[in-house]
Amino acid sequence: MKDTLGILLAGGAGERLYPLTRDRAKPAVTFGGIYRIIDITLSNCVNSGLRRVYILTQYKALSLNRQIREGWNIFGREIGEFIEILPPMKRVSENWYMGTADAVYQNIYSIGSEQPKYVIILSGDHIYKMNYERMLKHHVEAGADVTVATLTTDPSECKHFGVVDIDHGDRITAFLEKPQHTDLRSPYDPTKISASMGIYIFNTDVLIPVLLKDAEDKTSSHDFGKNILPAMLGDYRVYSFNFVDENKKEALYWRDVGTLEAYYEANMDLISVSPVFNLYDDQWPIRTHQRQYPPAKFVFAESGRMGHAMDSLISSGCIISGGMVRNSVLSPDVRVNSYSEIDSSILFSHVNVGRKCLIRKAIIDRDVHIPEGTTIGYDVEADRERYFVTDSGITVVTRDYSLFENPVTVDYFTSE
C-alpha cells in the first residue's frame, strides 16, 4: 500500500438525502450517533494500511472540512503519510467538478506530485467494511490495468448500479450503467448480478492518459461508470474484485445511504440486538472525532417519570431527565425532559426535547428545540403541514422549524 494513493470523492450534493444535506455535505451527515458517514470509508483506509489519501470536496464542505481536520489529523507528513482535503482549485479547468472522472482529472497535478504506482478511487458516502489491500493484491496478481470492486446483488436492483459482465477469469467484458433490465448474471453467484461498488484501482500510468483523453471529449459526462470504464474495455485489462466483507456476518453489508429511507434503516439496524453492521468489532475499529462531553446521565426514578432508554444508542453528554427513549439513536448533548417519549427516532447533537412530547419515527436535526407538549410522527397529514415527511412516513425536523417556534434556542454561529 506504500505505492498507492487514495482519492476519496466527497463532493456530491446529496439531493436525495435532503433536507439533511441542506446545510452540509452528504459525507458529513451524522451516522450511528457519534460518527459521520465519511468516517466509515476513512476507517477502511486506515485499517487497510492506506496512509496517503486526498479527499475531494465541493458542496457545503465546512462541517466536513472541520471533521477531517479535527478527527483525522493522525498521520505524519514528514514520513509521507497524510489525509488532505483538496477543494476545487480550477487548475486545469474553469468549471467546478462535472463528474467523478473530472474531479480526479482536475487534481491530476496533485496525483503526479506523489508519484504513486497505483491510485484507488473511493466514495465517501457508503457504509461497509473492506480491506483495500486485498483488492490491490488481486489487482497486481491479475496484471490488471484497472480493477473494479463488485458486489453480488439481486437482478431487480440493476437500475441503481453499474452492472458488469465478468468471465470466469475475473475479467470484465461489458459494463452497463444503471440499466432498467439485464440478463447478465454473476459468475460468483448465477442467481445474482455483479454491480460496481464505485471503487476502482488504476495503474497510475494508465489513469493519467485516460483522464486526459476523456477531458478532451466534449460529448463525455466525465464519469467513471458512464464513460471511462466502458471505453477502456477494448484496449485495457479491466478486472473485477468480488467484495470480501470484513464485517464478518453471514450477509454481506454494503449500504448506499443516499435516501432518507435507506439512511433511517441503516441507523435502526445499529440498535437491534444483533445488528448486521458491527460497530463493536475491535479487529476493524471505526474511528471518529468526539468532543469532550461528560458521560450520559439518566435521572428520576418516580412512577411515570423515570429517565431510561431501551434498545438504543445513547451518546456522551446526553441527559434523559425523566423521559423514555426506545429504539432510537441519540447523538451527543441531547436532552429529553420529563414525561416525554422518543420512539424509533434519530436525534442529532444539541437537540432539546421539552416536557410531555411524543416523538415517533422521526429524524431531528441538530440544534433543534422541541417545545413542551409537541407531538411528531403520530399524524402524518398534520406533520406534513409543518415538517418534511417522506413517502414512507419518516418525519424530518430541521433548524428552520426551531427558528420559527423558538428563535432564542438557535445559535447559527454554533459549529456544524
C-alpha positions in Angstrom: 0.0 0.0 0.0 3.0 2.3 0.2 2.9 2.7 -3.5 -0.8 3.6 -3.5 -2.6 6.9 -3.3 -6.2 7.1 -2.3 -8.6 9.6 -3.9 -11.8 9.9 -1.8 -14.7 11.6 -3.7 -16.7 13.6 -1.1 -18.1 16.4 -3.2 -21.6 15.2 -4.0 -24.6 17.4 -3.2 -26.7 14.5 -1.8 -30.0 15.8 -3.1 -31.9 12.6 -2.2 -30.9 13.0 1.4 -32.4 16.5 1.6 -33.2 18.2 4.0 -30.3 16.7 6.0 -28.0 17.9 3.2 -29.4 21.4 3.0 -26.6 22.8 5.3 -23.9 20.0 5.0 -22.3 17.7 2.5 -23.6 14.2 2.4 -20.4 12.6 3.8 -20.7 14.9 6.8 -24.2 13.6 7.8 -24.3 12.0 11.3 -24.4 8.2 11.4 -24.7 6.0 14.4 -24.8 8.8 16.9 -21.1 9.8 17.1 -19.9 9.2 13.5 -20.1 11.0 10.2 -20.7 8.9 7.1 -17.2 9.6 5.7 -15.7 8.1 8.9 -16.6 4.6 7.7 -14.5 4.9 4.4 -11.6 6.6 6.2 -11.6 3.9 8.8 -11.4 1.3 6.0 -8.4 3.3 4.6 -6.6 3.2 8.0 -7.4 -0.4 8.7 -6.2 -1.4 5.2 -2.8 0.4 5.6 -3.6 3.1 3.1 -1.8 6.1 4.5 -1.9 8.7 1.7 -5.4 10.0 1.0 -6.7 13.0 -0.9 -10.3 14.0 -0.1 -12.0 15.9 -2.9 -14.7 18.2 -1.5 -17.1 20.6 -3.2 -20.6 21.4 -1.9 -21.2 22.8 1.6 -18.0 21.4 2.9 -17.5 23.5 6.1 -18.5 20.8 8.6 -16.8 18.1 6.5 -13.6 20.0 6.5 -13.8 20.5 10.2 -14.4 16.8 10.9 -11.4 15.9 8.8 -9.2 18.5 10.4 -10.2 17.7 14.0 -10.6 13.9 13.7 -8.2 12.7 11.0 -5.0 14.7 11.5 -3.3 11.4 12.6 -0.6 10.9 10.1 2.9 12.4 9.8 3.6 14.4 6.6 7.3 14.2 7.3 7.2 10.4 6.7 5.0 10.7 3.6 1.6 10.0 5.2 -1.4 12.3 5.0 -5.1 12.7 4.8 -5.5 16.0 3.0 -8.5 18.0 1.7 -8.5 19.2 -1.9 -11.3 21.7 -2.7 -11.9 22.6 -6.4 -9.0 24.8 -7.4 -9.7 25.2 -11.2 -6.1 24.5 -12.0 -6.9 22.8 -15.3 -10.5 23.9 -15.9 -12.8 26.9 -15.4 -15.6 24.6 -14.2 -16.5 23.0 -10.9 -16.3 19.2 -10.8 -18.5 18.0 -13.6 -18.4 14.3 -12.8 -16.4 11.7 -10.9 -13.7 11.4 -13.5 -13.5 15.2 -14.0 -13.0 15.6 -10.2 -9.9 13.3 -10.4 -8.7 15.0 -13.6 -8.8 18.4 -12.1 -6.4 17.2 -9.4 -4.0 15.5 -11.8 -1.1 17.6 -10.7 -1.6 16.6 -7.1 -1.6 12.9 -8.1 1.5 13.4 -10.1 3.4 15.1 -7.3 3.0 12.0 -5.1 4.2 9.7 -7.9 2.1 6.6 -6.8 2.3 3.4 -8.7 -1.4 2.8 -8.1 -4.4 5.0 -7.4 -7.5 3.8 -5.6 -10.7 5.8 -6.2 -13.2 5.7 -3.3 -16.6 7.2 -2.4 -17.2 9.0 0.9 -20.9 8.2 1.3 -21.3 4.4 1.6 -21.4 2.2 4.7 -19.3 -1.0 4.5 -16.1 -2.6 5.7 -13.5 -3.6 3.1 -9.8 -4.3 3.1 -8.4 -2.4 0.1 -5.1 -4.2 0.5 -6.9 -7.5 -0.6 -8.1 -5.7 -3.7 -4.7 -4.3 -4.5 -3.2 -7.8 -4.2 -5.8 -9.2 -6.6 -5.1 -6.3 -9.0 -1.4 -6.9 -9.0 -1.7 -10.7 -9.3 -4.1 -10.4 -12.3 -1.8 -8.0 -14.1 -4.7 -5.6 -14.4 -4.7 -2.1 -15.7 -7.8 -1.3 -13.7 -9.8 -3.3 -11.1 -13.4 -2.6 -10.2 -14.8 -3.8 -6.9 -18.1 -5.6 -7.5 -20.9 -6.7 -5.3 -23.3 -9.5 -6.0 -26.9 -8.3 -5.6 -30.4 -9.1 -6.8 -31.2 -8.5 -10.5 -34.1 -6.3 -9.6 -31.6 -3.7 -8.2 -29.8 -3.3 -11.6 -31.3 0.2 -12.3 -29.4 1.5 -9.2 -25.9 0.3 -10.2 -23.4 -0.1 -13.0 -23.7 -3.8 -13.9 -20.7 -5.7 -15.2 -20.3 -8.9 -17.3 -17.4 -10.9 -16.0 -15.8 -14.0 -17.5 -14.6 -16.9 -15.3 -11.1 -15.4 -15.2 -12.5 -12.3 -13.4 -12.0 -10.1 -16.5 -14.8 -7.6 -17.2 -16.2 -7.9 -20.8 -19.1 -5.4 -20.6 -20.3 -2.5 -18.5 -23.9 -1.3 -18.4 -24.6 1.9 -16.4 -27.9 1.6 -14.4 -29.9 -0.5 -17.0 -33.6 -0.9 -16.4 -33.3 -4.6 -17.1 -30.5 -7.1 -17.7 -29.9 -10.7 -18.5 -26.4 -10.6 -17.2 -25.5 -12.9 -14.3 -22.6 -13.0 -11.9 -20.0 -15.8 -12.2 -19.8 -15.7 -8.4 -23.5 -16.4 -8.0 -25.6 -17.3 -11.1 -28.8 -16.1 -9.4 -27.4 -12.6 -9.0 -25.8 -9.7 -10.9 -22.4 -8.2 -10.2 -22.7 -4.5 -9.6 -19.9 -1.9 -9.4 -19.3 -0.5 -5.9 -17.7 2.7 -7.2 -14.3 1.6 -6.0 -11.5 1.4 -8.6 -7.8 0.7 -8.6 -5.9 2.1 -11.5 -2.3 1.8 -12.5 -1.2 5.4 -12.5 0.4 5.2 -15.9 -3.0 4.1 -17.2 -5.2 6.5 -15.3 -3.4 9.7 -16.4 -3.8 9.2 -20.2 -7.4 8.0 -20.0 -8.3 11.1 -17.9 -6.6 13.4 -20.4 -8.4 11.7 -23.3 -11.8 11.9 -21.5 -11.2 15.6 -20.6 -10.8 16.4 -24.4 -14.1 14.7 -25.3 -16.8 17.4 -25.4 -19.6 14.7 -25.5 -18.5 13.0 -22.3 -20.2 13.4 -19.0 -16.8 12.7 -17.4 -17.9 9.9 -15.2 -16.0 6.7 -14.4 -19.1 4.4 -14.7 -20.7 6.0 -17.8 -17.6 7.0 -19.8 -14.2 5.9 -18.6 -14.7 2.2 -17.8 -16.8 1.3 -20.9 -14.3 3.0 -23.2 -11.4 1.0 -21.6 -12.7 -2.5 -22.2 -11.3 -3.0 -25.6 -7.8 -1.6 -25.0 -7.0 -2.3 -21.4 -7.1 -5.2 -18.9 -10.1 -4.4 -16.8 -10.8 -6.9 -13.9 -13.3 -7.5 -11.2 -12.6 -7.9 -7.5 -15.6 -9.6 -5.8 -16.3 -7.9 -2.5 -14.9 -9.5 0.6 -16.8 -8.2 3.7 -14.7 -7.5 6.8 -17.9 -7.2 8.8 -17.8 -11.0 9.4 -21.5 -11.6 9.3 -23.4 -14.1 7.2 -25.0 -11.5 5.0 -22.8 -9.1 3.0 -23.1 -5.5 4.2 -22.8 -2.6 1.8 -25.3 0.3 2.0 -25.7 3.4 0.0 -27.4 5.7 2.5 -28.3 8.1 -0.2 -32.1 8.3 0.6 -33.8 9.2 3.8 -35.3 5.8 4.0 -32.0 4.0 3.5 -30.3 6.3 6.0 -33.0 5.7 8.6 -33.0 1.9 8.2 -29.2 1.7 8.4 -29.3 3.6 11.7 -32.2 1.5 13.0 -30.1 -1.7 12.3 -27.5 -0.5 14.7 -29.8 -0.6 17.7 -31.0 -4.2 17.1 -29.9 -7.0 19.4 -27.6 -8.3 16.8 -27.0 -5.6 14.2 -25.8 -6.6 10.8 -23.2 -3.8 10.8 -21.0 -4.3 13.8 -19.6 -1.1 15.5 -18.1 -3.1 18.3 -15.5 -5.1 16.3 -12.1 -4.4 17.8 -10.4 -6.1 14.8 -11.9 -3.5 12.5 -12.4 -0.3 14.5 -14.4 2.7 13.3 -12.8 5.9 14.4 -14.1 9.5 14.5 -13.6 12.8 16.2 -15.5 13.3 19.5 -15.7 16.4 21.5 -15.2 16.3 25.3 -18.7 15.7 26.8 -19.5 14.2 30.2 -21.0 10.7 30.4 -24.6 10.2 29.6 -27.0 10.5 32.6 -30.4 9.1 33.4 -32.3 10.8 36.2 -35.5 10.5 38.2 -37.0 7.1 39.2 -40.5 8.1 40.0 -43.6 6.3 38.8 -44.4 7.8 35.3 -41.3 9.9 35.4 -38.3 7.6 35.0 -35.3 8.5 32.9 -34.5 5.4 30.9 -33.5 4.1 27.5 -34.1 0.7 25.9 -32.7 -0.8 22.7 -31.0 2.5 21.9 -27.6 4.1 21.3 -27.1 7.0 23.7 -24.0 9.2 23.2 -21.9 11.2 25.6 -23.4 14.3 27.1 -27.0 13.1 26.8 -29.4 13.6 29.8 -32.5 11.6 29.9 -34.3 13.6 32.6 -37.5 11.7 33.4 -38.2 10.8 29.8 -38.3 7.5 28.0 -36.2 6.5 24.9 -36.9 3.4 22.8 -35.4 2.0 19.6 -33.6 5.3 19.0 -30.2 6.8 18.2 -29.2 9.9 20.2 -26.1 11.9 19.2 -24.0 13.8 21.8 -25.5 16.5 24.1 -29.2 15.6 23.7 -31.7 16.3 26.5 -35.0 14.5 26.8 -37.1 16.2 29.5 -39.7 14.7 31.9 -42.7 12.7 30.6 -41.5 12.8 27.0 -41.3 9.6 24.9 -38.9 9.1 22.0 -39.5 6.0 19.8 -37.8 4.7 16.7 -36.1 8.1 16.1 -32.7 9.6 15.3 -31.8 12.8 17.2 -28.7 14.8 16.1 -26.4 16.7 18.5 -27.7 19.5 20.8 -31.4 18.6 20.5 -33.6 19.6 23.4 -36.9 17.9 23.8 -39.3 19.7 26.1 -41.6 18.1 28.6 -44.6 15.9 27.6 -43.5 15.4 24.0 -44.3 12.4 21.9 -41.9 11.7 19.0 -42.0 8.6 16.8 -40.2 7.6 13.6 -38.5 11.0 13.2 -35.1 12.5 12.4 -34.4 15.6 14.4 -31.6 17.8 13.0 -29.0 19.4 15.3 -29.7 22.4 17.4 -33.5 21.9 17.3 -35.6 22.7 20.4 -38.9 20.8 20.6 -41.4 22.8 22.6 -43.3 21.3 25.5 -46.3 19.2 24.5 -45.2 18.7 20.9 -46.4 15.5 19.0 -44.4 14.3 16.0 -44.9 11.1 14.0 -48.5 10.3 15.1 -50.5 12.2 12.5 -48.8 12.3 9.0 -51.0 14.9 7.5 -50.6 17.3 10.4 -46.8 16.7 10.3 -46.7 17.5 6.5 -48.1 21.0 7.3 -45.1 21.8 9.5 -42.2 19.4 8.7 -40.7 17.4 5.9 -42.3 13.9 5.7 -41.1 11.1 3.4 -43.5 8.8 1.4 -42.8 6.1 4.0 -43.8 8.4 6.9 -40.4 9.4 8.3 -40.7 13.0 9.7 -37.6 15.2 9.4 -37.5 18.3 11.6 -34.8 20.8 10.7 -33.4 24.0 12.3 -35.7 26.4 10.4 -38.6 24.8 12.3 -36.7 25.6 15.6 -36.2 29.2 14.4 -39.9 29.6 13.7 -41.0 28.1 17.1 -38.4 29.4 19.4 -35.8 31.8 18.0 -33.7 32.2 21.1 -32.8 28.5 21.1 -30.9 28.5 17.8 -27.4 29.8 17.6 -26.4 29.8 13.9 -22.8 30.5 14.9 -22.6 27.1 16.6 -20.3 25.0 14.5 -21.9 22.2 12.4 
